[in-house]
Amino acid sequence: MNGNVVRLGYLLAISLLLSALLYFFASNWPALDRWGKIGISVSVLVLFYLVSYLVAYLLKRHSFISNWLLLAGCLSFGVSVALLGQIYNSHADSYMLFVVWLIPSLLFSFFTRYQPFYVISFVLAHLALWFFLDPSVVHVAREDAWWFMTFWIIGLFDFILFWLAYTQRLRSRAIQYLSFAAFCLALFCSSFVDVYGPFPELLYMLAGAALFFLFLKWMPNRGLLVAKSAFLGLFVIANFFWYMAEYYSEGFFALSLLVAGLLVWGAVVAIKWLKSSNRHESMWIRFFQEAFMVLVTTVASLIASVSITGFMFLVFTDSTAVLYFTFFLSVVGFLGPVVLYKGMNATVRYTLLMMGYLMGASSSIFLESGIWILFLAVAGVVWFILPSVAGRLLTQFTFLVVLGIELTDIFPHEWVMLLLFVFQMGMYVLWRGSPVLRNTSLSYALFFLLLLTEWSDHGTLLLVSNLGFFALSTFLLYWTLQRQRGSWEFGITLAFWFAFLAMKYYDFVWSLLHKSLSLLLLSLVFFAVSGWLDRRAKYEGTSEKPPIVAMKRLLLVPVILLQLVIVGYQVWSSETILAQGTLVKLELQPVDPRSLLQGDYVQLGYTISRLDSEDLQHGKNIRVVLRKQADGVYGYSGYYELDGVWNREYQAQPDDVIINGTTLGSTQVEYGIESYFVPEGTGLEAERNARFAYVKVGKKGDAILESLANQ
């Protein structure tokens, strides 16, 4: 028995168990009171760590189980913190939730050097940052200059992480790629902030050029170079469309077409010069050629295609004639030479190929005479005549886009997704050519089947597609795992398997509670089968490293205790406010979304959230005086304390209540009571009926939302 099969079974079982727990607590099952929920979450947290220690000493040949259970304990701590936020109605997806979760995750990373903890810490840090910058409950207005500086600070932070990982000072390949992606994305966003004139765009281009040559010459890396080239190409394309919207004219399109031609010519000349001046083609020259191929082909083909089409639509009034002309130009003028002229320069070939597909696909989609069938036939001919992997990948993508769009106009979308799934799954099974094409076909097949699990309007088909996806993806995981050359296929399938679990969280057809019970049963089945296979397996020696808890048991105990202390302190502080706080009645206005981790909630806006005739600086701690009105509802009294200074002389009244808040700029204040979590599916009812909120305010001004009422 392959030990990897046993390992995979335990991984899937633990993943299903964690998903079941998340779904269960997010459902906010009303049959459990808050103490029952707290007791279950803490018990699960302790149980994961306890079993991790037990497995480390009882099943020494399986250190991976102990390590994964330790990781599951860290994840369940996050679920527990999210649950406390749900129970005590703190902010949905508050950045503090992820900050609190991040603390033990960072400590585990530091003590264990276990790669999954690195990844979790990276993701949590960026989630905390995201929800701090863009809260899900309250709207925060920020200046463009602030966003520009923030993007660059985030980018520099991620670049430092990338540099540490790249130079092996931080030994984590996952962090290397994640931080580089986050760095590129942050700088890309900074270039579109409307501030300081053209400075953001120029700065981005300078930084992009510097990185291009860094990965080309000084730190040669094919993957990073191509990735950076793709971001640069996306930047140029985005700016092209922006300028097109501003200067839409024949002259603009003519100039753009000239620029696209110069780009292709310059790339061809540069590559030829490099080859002629270097008799032995070095690694960095090959990198340069590949990166330029991605950059020039993408940018030039898109600019040229849009420019030709836009120019013709401006010059000629008959749009149908323009579409026909565009279609035949794409086939005869671009795809034809690519197929017939074998000695064409690679950069020119792929630029013409992409132009032909862009113009041909777009025109055939809008023409209603069935011309799309002819286009698919042409694409099929190109597939067989042009054997290069890059050309076939582009052909496959274009073929599927046109086929999917056109068939959706004729047949129900469920059957179209099913047909595309069968088509691509057949290619994956039957194709014996390039592994890249087989892996791409597998990705498309699983993608279409995954869409079918969400888009179907027929109950039976929806059930069958969900069961079918889970069964097929699980089978492929075990099948590809045992193949000698199936590592990429296994990784693709595993990614879609986890994507399925994540997407089911937002599937409103089936309740979270029922999905939780189903996942729990599946988890038990996987545990049982994996245990049975484990007993039948024959292991030779103990090649695995000792479990983390066996090597670091004294260091990990304080981190585990810290998690319990955090949970206990949050419960104690919240219960103190509920027991001793002053009950106030506030007027509100609700809406109804779903939290990332905590389930359905009603988003609340209060009349006290706006302090009229004030000009508040963003991000300041504020203490607002609430005063009971004639109808028993508390309202803003006109007094507040900001940075220890009252806005005007304040004389306390017997019924006054002081509540803590944070300024959002201008006249807005948020108090941490803007979310009210409800059992799944009851949000609309709460939205219709709730007019008032009953809030407990503690002696120090902290508040907890207790209930909603219609009077």
N, C-alpha and C positions, 0 to 999 in steps of 0.2 A: 504493500500500500504506500503510495506517494505521501510523504509527510506534509507536503504543501497542500494536499487536499484537506487533511485534518486541520491545518492552520487556517485555511480559507473558511472552513465550516465554522470554526470558533469566531473568526472575525465577523462573518455575516450574522451569527447568532447574537453577538454583543451589540452590533449595530442595530439590529432589529429591536433588541431590548431597550436601548437608549431611545430609539424613535418612539417606541410604545410609551415610555415614560413621558417624553415631551408631549406627545399627542394627548395623553391622559390628563396631564396637568393643564394643558392649554384648553381642553374642553370645559374646564371650570364646572365640573359635575356638581350640581346643587345638592346631591345626596350626602356629600361630605362637607362637614363644617371646616372652619379654618384650622382648628387644632388637628383634625384628622389629616388634612392635606400636609400640614407642617410635619406631623409625625411620620407620614409615609415618606416624604422627601428626605428627611434627615435619616430615617432608617435605611433607605436605599443608598444614600451617600456613605454611611458607615459600613454598610454591607459590602459595597464594592471594594473599599479599602481593606476590610477584614478578609474577604475572600482572596484578594490579591496577595496578602501576606500568607494565608494558608496554602494557596497553590504554590507559592514560591518554595515552601518547605515540603509539601506533600507530593507535588508533581515536578520534580527538579528537571526532568528532561524537557519540560514545556515552559521555558522561561517567558516565551512570548505571551502566554495566557495571563500570567501575573502582570506583565508590563501593560497589556491591553486593559486589564481590569483597573490598574492604577490610572491609566488614561481615562477610562470610563468614569472613575470617581471624580476626576477633575471636571469632566463634562457634566456630570450630574450635579456638581456644586453650582455650575452656572444655571442649570435648570431650577435648583432650589432657590437661588437668588431671584430668578425671574418669577418663580411662584410666589415668593414673599411680596414682590412688587404687585403681583396680581391680587393677592389676598388683601393687602393694605392700600390698594389703588394708587400706587405711586406711578410716575410717568411710564407710559408704554414705550419700550425701547429706549429708556433713558441711557445716556452715555455713562452714567454712574454704575449702571448694571454691569456694563462691560469692563469698566475700570476695576470694580470690586472683583470680578471674575478674573481679570488679568493678573492681579497680584499673586495669587497662589500659582497660576500658570507660569509666570516668570520665575518664581522660586523653584518650581519643579524643573524648569528648563535649565536653570543655573546649577542645580544640584545633580541632575541626572544626565544631562547632555543627550537626552532622548529626542530624536528629531521631530516626532509628532507634537511634542510640547512646544518646540520652536514654531511650528506652523500655527498651532492654536494661539500662541501668544501674538504672533504677527497679525493674524486675522482679528483677534479681539482688540488689539491696539488700534487698528484701522477702523473697526466698527465703532469704538468709543470716540475716535476722532470724527468720524462721519456724523454720528448722531449729536455730537457737540456742535459741529458747524451747521448742521441742518436738522434740528429736532423734528421728530415726527408729529408731535402734538401741537406745538406752538410755532407760529411763523416768526422768524427773526430776520429783520431787514439789515443788511450789511452793505457797506460802501464797496465800490469796485476796487479801490486801492487796497482795502483790507483783504479781499479775496485774492488779488494778485500776489500779495506778500505771503498769504497763507499757503497758496499752491506751491510757491517756491520753497517755503520752509519745509513743507511736507516732502517735496521732491528732494531737497538736500538731505533730509533725514533718511529717506529711503536709499539715496545714493551712497551714503555712509554705510548703511547696512549691506548694500550690494558690494561695496568695496571690501568690507571686512570678510564677507563670505567668499568673494572672488579670490582674495589673497590668502584664504585659508586661516585667517585669524579667527573667524567664526566658521566652524566646520559644518556647513549646512548648504547642500546644493539647492534644496527647496527654497530656503530664504534668499539665495542668490537670484533665482528666477522670479520669485514673488516680489522682491524689493525692486528689481529692475523694471518689472511691469508696472508697479505702482509709481516708480520714479518717472517713467515715460508718460504715464497717464496724467500725473500731476503737472508736469511741464507742458504737456499738450493742452490741458485745460487753461493753464495760465496764459497761453498765447491768444486766447479768445476773450480775455477780459478787456472791456472797453475802457481803457485808462492809459494815460501818458502817450496818446497818439499811436504811432507805429512801433513804439519801443517794445511792447511784449512780443510782437511778431519777429522783430529783428533779433531780440535776445534769444528767442526760441531757435531761430535758424542758426545763430552762432553756436549755441549749445549743441544743437543737432549735428552741425558740421564737425565740431570738436570731438563728439562721441563717435561719429562715423570714422574719423581717422584714428581714434583711439583703438577701436576694435578692428580696424583694418591693418594698421601698421605696428603699433606699439604693443597691443594686447590682442593678437589675432584670435577672433572667435566668430565662426560662421553664423551660429544661431543668433547671437546678440546683434551682429552686424545686419543681418536680414531683418530682424525685428525692428531695429532702429530705422532702417530704410523704409519699412512699411509705415512707421509713424510719421516720418518725414513726408512720404507720399500722401498719406491721409491729410497732413497739414496743408500741403499745396492744393490738394483737391478741394478741401473745405474752403480755403481762401478763394479759389477759383469761382466756386458757386456764390460766395458772398459778393465778389466783384461783379459777377454776372448779374445778380439781382440789382446792383447799383447802376451798372452801365450797360444795360441790355440794348445792343445795337449791332448792325452789320459790321461796323468797324471793330467792335470789341471781339466778335467771333473771328473775324479775319486775323486780327492780331494774335488771338489765342491759338488759332491753327498754326500760325507761323512759329509761335513759341513751342508748341508740341513737336513740330518738325525739327526745330533746332535742338530740342532735348534729345531726340532720337539720334540725330546726326552727331551731336557732341558725345553721346555715350559710345557710339560706334567708333568714332575717331579715337577716343580716350582708351578704349579697350585694345584697339589695333596698335596704338603707340606703345602701350605697356607690353604687349606680346612681342613686338618687334625689338624693343629695347632690352628685353630679358629673354635670352635664348632658352633658358630653363624656366619653365612656368612655375613660379614659386607659389607657396600657399596663399600669400596675401593677394596675389594677382587673381587667383581663382575666387577668393573671397570677394574681391572688388567686383569681379564680373557678375557673380551671383547677386550681390547687393544692388548693383546698378541695374541688373535685369529686373528685379522686383520694383525698384524705385521708378525707373524710366517707363517700363511697360505699363504699370498701373497708372501713373500720372499722365503720360503722353496719350495713351489710348482713350482714357476717359475724357480728357480735355478736347482731343481731336474729334471724338464721336459727338460730344455735346455741341461743339462749335459748328461742325458740318450740319448737323440736324437743325440747330437753332438758326443758322444763317439761311437755310432753305425755307424754314417756316416764316422768316421775316421777308424774304424776297418774293415767295410765291404764296398766293392766297388759297389755293386748293390744297387743303391739308391731306386729303386722301391720296392725291397724286404724289405729294411729298413723301408719304409713308411708303408707297410702292417704290418710288425712286430710291429711297433709303434702303429698302430691303434688297433690291437687286444690286445696288452699289455695294452693300455689305457682302453679298455672295460673289459677285463677279470681280469687284475691285479689291476686296480684302481677303476673303477666304480662298478664292480661286488661286491667286498667286502663291499663297502659303502652301497649298497642296501641290501645285504644279512645279514650282521652282525649288528644287531640293537644296541648292547651294546658297540659299538666302542667309544673310547674317542673322544670328539667333535673336538679337535684340529687336531687329526689324520684324522678324517672323512673328514673335510673340506679341509685339505691339499691333501688327496688322490682324493677327488672330483675335486678340481681345476686342479691337475695334469692330471687326466683323461680327463677333458675337453680341457686343453691346447694341450695335445698330440693327442687326438682324432680329435679335430677340425682342427689343423694344417695339420695332415696327410690326413684327408679326403678331404680337400680342394685341395691338390696337386695331389691326385690320381684321375684318369680319368675314373674309371670303375663304377661310380655311387655309390661308397661306402659311399658317404655323406648322401644318403637316409637312409642307415642302421644306420649311426651315429645319425641322427635326430630321428629315431625310438627309439634308445637306450636312447637318452636324454628325449624323451617323457615318456618312462617307468620310468626313474629316477624321473621325475616331479611328477608322480602319487604315487610312492612308498615312496619317501622322502618328507614328508609334511612340513619340516621346511621352514620358510620364507627365510633364508639365502641361503639354497640349491636351492630353486625354483627361487630366483633372479638370481643366477649364471647360472642355467639351462636356464632360459629365455634369458639372454644376449647371451650365447653361441649359442643357437638355432637360434636366429635372425641373428647373425653374419654369421654363416655357410649358412643359408638359403638365406640371401641377396647376399652373394658373389657368390654362385652357380647359383642362378636364373639369376643374371646379365650376366652370360656367355651364358645363353640360350635365355633370353627375353630382350627387350629394358629396360634400367634402369628406365624409367618413369613408366612402368607398374609394375616393381618390387617394386618401392617405394609405388605405389598405393595399391598393394596387401598387403604389410607389414603394411601399414596404416589401411586397412580394418581389417586385422587380429588382430592387437593390439587394435583397437577401439572396435572390437567385444568382446575381452577379458575384456576390461574396462566396457562395458555395461552389459555383461552377467555374469561375475565372481562375486560370492557372498561370497568369502572367505576373506582372509586377506586384509585389506585396503591398506597395503603397496604394495601388488601386483597389486591392482587396480590402485593405483597412478602411479606405474611404467609403467603399460600398457598405461595409458593416456599419460605419458611423451614420450614413444616410438611412439605412434600414432601421436602426434603433431609434433614430430621430423621428422618422415618420410614424413608427409604432408608438412612440412616447406621445406624440401629438394626438394620436388617435385616442389615447387614454384620457385626454382632457377635452377634446372637441366633439366627441360623439353625443348626439341628441337622443339616441336610442338606448334604453336602459340595458337591454340584453347585450348589445354590441359593446357598450361601455364596460360591462362586467367582464365579458369575454376578453376584451382588449387589455384590461388591467391584469387579469389572471394570466393571460398569454404573455404579456410583457415580463411579468415577474418570473414566470416559469422559463421563458426563453432566455432571458438575461442570466438567470441563475445557472441554467444548463450550459450556456456559453462560457460562463466563468470557470466552471469545472473542466469543460472540454478544452478551452484554450490554455488553461493552467498546465495541463498534462502534455501539451504539444511542445516540442523542443524549440520551435520558432514562433511561438504565439504570444510573446511578451507584449507587443503593441496591441494585439487584439484583446488580450486580457485587460490591459489598462483602459482601453476604450470601453469595453463592456462594464468594467467596474465603475467607471465614471458615470455611465448611464444608469447603472443599478442604483447608485446613491442619488442621482438626479431624480429618479422615480420616487424614492422615499421623500425627498424634499418637496417635490411638486404635489404629492398627495396631501401635504399639510394645507395647501390652499385650494384643494378640491372640495367644493361645497356640496357636492351631490351626496356624499356619504359623511356621516357625522364623525368628528374627531374621536369620540368615545368608542364607536364601533371599530374604527380603524385601529385604535390603540389596542383593543382586545384581539383583533386579528393579528396584528404585528407581534403581540405577546405570545400567541399560540404558535406563530411561525418561528419565533425565537426559541421556544421550548423544543420544537421539532428539530431545528438545526443543532441545538445543544445535544439532544438525544442521539441524533444520527452521527454527529461528529464524535461523541463519546464512544459510540459503538464501533465506528471506524478506528478510533484511537486504540481501543482494546485489541482489535484485530491486527493492527499494524506492528511491524517488526522494526525496531530501531537499533541501529548499531552505534554504540558509544553515546556520548553526550557532547556533541560539537557546539551546542549553543552556549552563549555566555550566561553566567548566572543572572537571575532576575534582578531587576533594579532594586526592589525592596530588600533583597538579601544583601546587596552591596552597600545600600545607602539607608538602611532602616532607621538609624538614629537621626539622620538629617531630615528624613521625610516626615517623621512623626510630628515635629513642630508645625510643619506646613498643614498637615491634616487637622491638627488641633486649631490652627488659626482659622481654617474654614468653618469649623464648628463654632468658634468664638464669634466670627462675623455673623453667621446665621443667628446665633443666640442673642447677640447684641441688637440686631435688627428687629427680632421678635420682641425683645424686652422694651426697646424704646418705643415701638409702635403700640404695644399693649399698654404702656404707661400713658401715652396720649389718649388712647381710647377710654381708659379707666378714669383719668383725672382731668382730661381736657374739658374745655367749655364748648357746649354744643351751639352752633350757629346755623342759621338757615339762610341760604344764598340763592339768588335767582340765576338761572343758567340757560344755555342754548347748546343742544347736543348734535353730534354726527356719529357715524358707525363704521370704522375700519377693523382690520385684524392686525394684531401685533406680530412682530417677527418671532417671538418666543412665548408670548403669554396669552395668546388666544384673542377672542373677540372683546372689544371694549367700546365704550361710548366716549367720544372726545367732547370735552366740556369747555364752554366759554362762559365766563361770569361777568356780571355787571361791574364787579369790583376789579376786573382785570384792566379796566381803562381808568386812568386818573386824569380827568379832563383838566384842561388849562395848565398842564405841566409839560416840561421838556426834560425828559430823563435820559441820562447817559446809559448806553447799553452795558449789561453785565455787572451791575452794581447790586449789592445786597440792600434790601429795603425792608422796613417794618411799617406796615400800614395799619392804621387805626380803623376798626370797624365799629359802627354804632347802630344799635337796634332802632328800627323805624317803627312807625305806628302800626303797620301790618305784621310786625314781628319778624320781618326779614331784615337781615343786617346789610348795611351798605357802607360805602366809602364815606368817612366822616370829614374828609378834607385835610386830615393830618397824616403825615408820614415822617419817618426818620431815615435819612440817607447818610451813610458814613458817619453815624453818631450825631448828626445835626438835624434838628426838627425843621420842617419847612416854615413853620410859624409857631408861636408860643402855644404849647399844648397843656390843657387842663383836663385831667382824666375824669371821666364820668363812671358811675358805678357799673354800668352794663357794657362799657367799652371792652373790646377784645383786640389785641394786637397780634397780627399774623405776619409771618416772615415770607418774603418773596424775593424775586430777582427781576431787575428791570430788563426789558427787551428793547429799550430805546423809545424815544418820543413819549407817548403816554401809556405804554403797555407794561403790565407786570404779570408774571406767572408765579403761582404759589405751590406747585408740585401736586395739585389736586385736579389736574385737567384730564385725568383718565379714570373711567369707572369700568372695571372688568365685569363682564356678564357671562352667564352660561351660553354656550354656542347656540347661535340661531335666535337669540332673544334681543339682539341689539336694536332691531327696528321697533320692537315693542317699547323698549326703554326710551327710544328717541321720540316716539309718538306721545308717551304719557308723562315723561319727566319734565317738570317745570322748575323744580327746586332741588337743591342739594343740602343734605345735613352733614356738617363738617365738624369734627372735633379738633379744637385748637389747644395745644399744650401750653404750659406756663411759660416756656421759652419761645413760643410763637410758631412752633412746627405744627403742621396741620395734616390730618388724615381724613379722607373722604369716607363717610360711613354709609350713606344710603342716598337714594334718589326718591323723589315723591312728586305727585302731581298737585299737591296743595300744602 
